[in-house]
Amino acid sequence: MAHGMEATSTIKERSTSSELLTVEETAKVLRSSPYTVRRMLRAGTIRGVKLGNQWRINRSALRSRVGLN
């Protein structure tokens, strides 16, 4: 039974790693302000996609970019 729980944990980690974060969530991860995150997005320091007028940042790409892996 413990083996099944490990598999579930791995699946959750994978889905979390490909999750799209908002600017506010990214700011919490980076321990900075949403303004700084938007500035980093515009400068290309971190990559994101713009959906309408809102930015989304891929969690795994962010972790790789800032060395959190």
Summary of the structure (lengths in Angstrom):
residues: 69
radius of gyration: 14.3
end to end distance: 29.0
largest distance: 48.4
contacts: 165
relative contact order: 0.18
helix: 59%
strand: 14%
